[in-house]
C-alpha cells in the first residue's frame, strides 16, 4: 500500500523518504511540484540501467572497458539517476564497468545486417594490428569483452566480394518498396562513396586504410583462409559449437560459420562495442533487499532489474534474460515485503 503527500520543493536530490534510517517512500516531481510517494511495507525500485549516462560510464568503466555511452542502443530514458541516488544512500555495487555488449558498425552506417556478419562465412574481425583476436561467431557479449581485452576498440570487419553477393544488407522486414535495397549483392553505393565501407583490390592495399601493417593483415587472412576452406579454425575454434553452426549459413559447406576471404575486391568497416544496456548496479540479497557497504540490508529498500548487479555476472544467457530477472526478483521482493 502507498499514499502520496505533496511537499514543497526542498532543493535536494534525495530520491527517498527516510524515517529513522528506513526507506519509507520515494521523493519525485509531479507537475512541477515535489511529491513523496510513501510505501508502508517497503520501496521496490526497477529503474533500468545507466547506459545513456556518459558521466557515470566514464566514472565506472574508464579503467577496464572505457565507454562514454555513444554506442549504446539502450532505452533513451536509462540515464541512471535512480541508481546514483541509491548509491548515495550507501548501497554497495558491482559490475559497474560491464554491459550487455552488442558489437556492430556505427549507427550512421545504416547497414544493420553487418552487425551479424561476423557469424557468416567469409568474414573476420581484426584489431588495430590487423590480427584476429576471438571467435567471431560467439555470443555478442563474449565478442564485445574480447574487443576490450585485445586492443580492438574499434575493431574492423573484413569481408570479400563473395560475401557481398551472398548475404543481405538489412535486418527485419523492410517496406516493400525498400526490399530491393537489402537483397544480397545490393550494397548501397553511398557507403563506399562516403568511405564508411572501404574497398580495394588486395588485402595488402586494404591494410593502410584501417591503420594496420600490410604484411600482418595479409598473413592473418592467409592463415585464416588456409583452414577456413576446410571448415576449420584451429586458432579460435570458430564453427566448432552448435551455437556457431545455428547462427551461420546452413548452405555453406563444410562449415556454416567458415569460408575463405579470397574473392576481390575486399572490404572493411569499423566495428564498435555497442551495447543494449549496462549490467552493473546495486547488490541485493536473496530477498531482493538492497545491501549497504557492510553487506547489511538497507531497511525498507528493494531493487530489481538492470539497476541491480546482475545475477548472471559477466555473462548473458540471451535476449530477454534481464526481463526474466526483473520479473522474478520483483515477485520475490513483493512477497518478502508483504510477509
C-alpha positions in Angstrom: 0.0 0.0 0.0 1.1 3.5 -0.6 -0.1 7.1 -0.4 1.1 10.4 -1.9 1.8 13.5 0.0 2.6 16.8 -1.7 5.6 18.5 -0.3 7.1 22.0 -1.1 10.3 21.9 -3.1 13.3 21.2 -0.9 16.2 21.7 -3.3 17.5 18.2 -2.6 18.2 15.3 -4.9 17.3 12.7 -2.4 15.2 10.0 -4.1 13.8 8.6 -0.9 11.8 9.5 2.2 13.8 8.3 5.2 12.5 7.8 8.7 14.8 6.6 11.4 17.1 5.1 8.8 14.4 3.2 7.0 13.3 3.9 3.4 9.6 4.7 3.6 8.9 6.4 0.3 10.2 8.0 -2.9 10.6 11.7 -3.5 9.6 12.6 -7.0 8.3 15.6 -9.0 4.8 15.7 -10.4 3.5 18.7 -12.5 6.4 20.8 -11.2 5.7 20.1 -7.5 7.7 17.8 -5.2 5.8 14.8 -4.0 6.6 11.9 -1.7 5.1 8.6 -2.5 5.1 6.5 0.7 5.4 2.7 0.9 4.3 1.3 4.2 5.9 -2.1 3.6 8.9 -1.1 1.6 10.0 0.6 -1.7 10.8 -1.5 -4.7 12.9 0.1 -7.5 13.2 -1.1 -11.0 14.5 1.9 -12.9 16.8 0.3 -15.6 20.5 0.8 -16.1 22.7 3.8 -16.8 23.8 3.1 -20.4 22.8 6.6 -21.5 24.7 8.4 -18.8 28.1 9.4 -20.2 29.4 10.7 -16.9 28.6 7.6 -15.0 30.1 5.3 -17.6 33.3 7.4 -17.6 33.4 7.1 -13.8 32.9 3.4 -13.5 34.4 1.9 -16.7 37.3 4.0 -17.7 39.9 1.7 -16.2 38.7 -1.5 -17.7 36.2 -1.1 -20.6 36.1 2.6 -21.5 32.8 3.7 -22.8 31.1 7.1 -22.9 27.6 6.0 -23.9 28.0 7.0 -27.6 27.5 3.5 -29.0 24.5 2.2 -26.9 21.1 1.3 -28.3 19.6 1.1 -24.9 16.4 2.9 -23.8 17.0 6.7 -24.0 15.5 7.0 -20.5 18.1 4.8 -18.9 20.2 7.6 -17.5 20.9 6.3 -14.1 19.6 9.0 -11.8 17.7 6.5 -9.5 20.8 4.2 -9.3 23.0 7.2 -8.4 20.6 8.2 -5.7 20.6 4.7 -4.2 24.4 4.6 -4.3 24.3 7.9 -2.4 22.3 6.2 0.3 25.3 3.8 0.9 24.3 0.9 -1.4 27.1 -1.4 -2.4 27.6 -2.0 -6.2 29.3 -4.4 -8.6 29.9 -5.0 -12.3 29.6 -1.2 -12.9 32.1 -1.5 -15.9 30.1 -4.2 -17.6 27.3 -4.1 -20.2 25.4 -6.4 -22.5 27.8 -5.8 -25.3 26.5 -5.9 -28.9 29.3 -5.1 -31.3 28.4 -3.7 -34.7 29.0 -0.9 -37.1 28.5 2.7 -36.1 24.8 3.7 -36.3 25.3 6.1 -39.2 26.5 3.3 -41.4 22.9 2.3 -42.0 23.7 -1.3 -42.9 22.3 -3.2 -39.9 23.0 -6.7 -41.3 26.7 -6.1 -40.8 26.0 -6.4 -37.0 25.7 -10.2 -37.6 28.2 -10.5 -40.5 30.8 -11.9 -38.1 28.8 -15.1 -37.8 28.7 -15.8 -41.5 31.4 -17.3 -43.8 34.0 -15.0 -45.5 34.3 -12.6 -42.6 36.7 -11.9 -39.8 37.3 -9.3 -37.1 40.8 -7.8 -36.7 42.2 -5.4 -34.1 44.4 -2.4 -34.6 47.4 -4.5 -35.5 45.4 -6.4 -38.2 45.3 -9.6 -36.2 42.3 -11.8 -35.3 41.6 -11.8 -31.6 38.5 -14.0 -30.9 35.9 -16.5 -32.2 33.8 -14.0 -34.2 30.8 -16.3 -34.2 30.5 -16.5 -30.4 27.9 -14.5 -28.4 27.8 -10.8 -28.7 28.8 -10.3 -25.1 31.8 -12.5 -25.4 33.0 -10.7 -28.6 32.4 -7.3 -27.0 34.6 -8.2 -24.0 37.2 -9.6 -26.3 37.4 -6.3 -28.2 38.3 -4.5 -25.0 40.8 -7.2 -23.9 42.7 -7.2 -27.3 43.2 -3.6 -28.3 40.3 -3.8 -30.7 38.2 -0.7 -29.9 37.4 -0.1 -32.7 37.8 -3.4 -34.5 37.5 -3.9 -38.2 35.2 -6.3 -40.1 37.0 -7.7 -43.1 34.9 -9.4 -45.9 35.2 -10.2 -49.6 33.0 -9.7 -52.7 31.6 -13.2 -52.4 30.1 -12.2 -49.0 28.7 -9.1 -50.6 27.0 -11.1 -53.3 25.6 -13.8 -51.0 24.2 -12.1 -47.9 21.5 -9.4 -47.3 22.2 -5.8 -46.3 19.3 -5.2 -43.9 17.5 -6.8 -41.0 13.9 -7.1 -40.0 11.0 -6.7 -42.5 11.6 -3.7 -44.7 8.7 -1.9 -46.6 8.0 -3.5 -49.9 9.4 -0.5 -51.8 12.7 -0.9 -49.9 13.1 -4.6 -50.3 15.5 -4.5 -53.3 17.9 -2.3 -51.3 18.6 -5.1 -48.7 18.9 -8.0 -51.1 22.2 -9.9 -51.5 24.5 -8.0 -53.8 22.9 -4.6 -53.3 25.5 -2.9 -51.1 24.4 0.8 -51.0 26.8 2.8 -53.2 26.9 5.7 -50.8 28.6 3.6 -48.2 31.6 3.2 -50.5 31.5 6.8 -51.7 31.4 8.1 -48.1 34.2 5.8 -47.0 32.1 4.1 -44.4 32.9 0.9 -46.1 36.5 0.8 -47.5 37.3 -1.3 -50.6 40.4 -2.1 -52.7 41.6 -4.9 -54.9 44.1 -6.6 -52.5 44.3 -7.3 -48.7 47.7 -5.6 -48.6 46.2 -2.4 -50.0 43.3 -2.6 -47.6 45.6 -2.6 -44.6 46.7 1.1 -44.7 43.0 2.1 -44.9 42.4 0.6 -41.4 45.8 1.6 -40.0 47.3 -1.9 -40.0 50.5 -3.3 -41.3 50.0 -4.8 -44.8 52.2 -7.8 -44.1 50.4 -8.6 -40.8 46.9 -8.3 -42.2 47.9 -10.3 -45.3 49.3 -13.1 -43.1 46.2 -13.0 -40.9 43.9 -13.5 -43.9 46.2 -16.1 -45.4 46.3 -18.2 -42.3 42.5 -17.9 -41.8 41.8 -18.9 -45.4 44.1 -21.9 -45.3 42.0 -23.5 -42.5 38.6 -22.0 -43.3 38.5 -23.7 -46.7 38.4 -27.0 -44.8 35.8 -25.7 -42.3 38.4 -25.4 -39.5 39.7 -22.7 -37.2 42.4 -24.1 -35.0 43.3 -20.6 -33.7 40.0 -19.7 -32.1 37.6 -22.7 -32.6 35.1 -20.8 -34.8 32.5 -23.1 -36.2 33.0 -25.9 -33.6 30.0 -25.3 -31.4 26.4 -25.9 -32.3 25.8 -22.2 -31.4 28.2 -21.1 -34.1 26.5 -23.5 -36.6 23.0 -22.4 -35.9 23.9 -18.7 -36.4 25.8 -19.3 -39.6 24.8 -20.1 -43.2 23.4 -23.7 -43.4 24.0 -23.8 -47.1 27.7 -23.2 -46.7 29.8 -26.4 -46.7 31.6 -27.9 -44.9 31.0 -25.4 -42.1 28.1 -22.9 -41.8 30.4 -20.4 -39.9 33.5 -20.5 -42.0 34.6 -19.6 -45.5 37.8 -18.1 -47.0 38.1 -14.4 -47.7 39.5 -14.8 -51.2 37.4 -13.0 -53.8 38.4 -9.5 -54.7 37.6 -6.7 -54.1 37.9 -6.8 -50.4 36.1 -4.6 -47.8 36.5 -3.3 -44.3 34.2 -1.4 -42.0 34.7 -0.1 -38.4 33.1 -2.1 -35.5 32.5 -0.5 -32.1 31.5 -2.2 -28.8 27.8 -1.2 -28.8 25.5 -2.4 -26.1 21.9 -2.9 -25.2 22.3 -1.9 -21.6 24.6 -1.8 -18.6 24.9 -4.9 -16.3 26.1 -3.2 -13.1 24.2 -1.8 -10.2 23.4 -2.2 -6.5 23.9 -5.6 -4.8 20.8 -7.3 -3.5 20.3 -10.4 -1.4 18.1 -13.4 -2.0 15.0 -11.3 -1.0 15.9 -8.5 -3.4 16.8 -6.2 -0.5 19.5 -3.6 -1.3 22.7 -4.2 0.7 24.9 -1.5 2.1 28.7 -1.5 2.0 28.9 -3.7 5.1 26.6 -6.3 3.4 23.5 -5.5 5.6 20.1 -4.8 4.1 19.1 -1.1 3.8 15.8 -1.2 5.7 12.7 -0.9 3.5 14.6 -0.8 0.2 14.3 -3.4 -2.6 15.5 -3.4 -6.2 15.3 -5.5 -9.3 16.2 -5.3 -13.0 19.1 -3.6 -14.7 19.8 -1.2 -11.8 21.0 -4.1 -9.8 24.3 -6.0 -10.2 23.2 -8.8 -12.5 22.8 -12.3 -11.1 24.4 -13.5 -14.3 27.7 -11.9 -13.5 29.9 -11.2 -16.6 27.8 -13.5 -18.8 24.5 -13.2 -20.6 22.3 -16.2 -21.5 20.5 -14.4 -24.3 17.8 -12.0 -25.3 15.2 -11.4 -22.6 17.3 -12.7 -19.7 17.3 -9.3 -17.9 13.5 -9.2 -18.3 13.1 -12.6 -16.6 15.4 -11.5 -13.8 13.4 -8.3 -13.3 10.1 -10.2 -13.0 11.5 -13.0 -10.8 13.1 -10.7 -8.2 10.2 -8.2 -8.4 7.9 -11.1 -7.3 10.4 -12.2 -4.6 10.6 -8.6 -3.3 6.9 -8.2 -3.1 6.4 -11.4 -1.2 9.1 -10.5 1.3 7.8 -7.0 1.9 4.3 -8.4 2.3 5.4 -11.1 4.7 
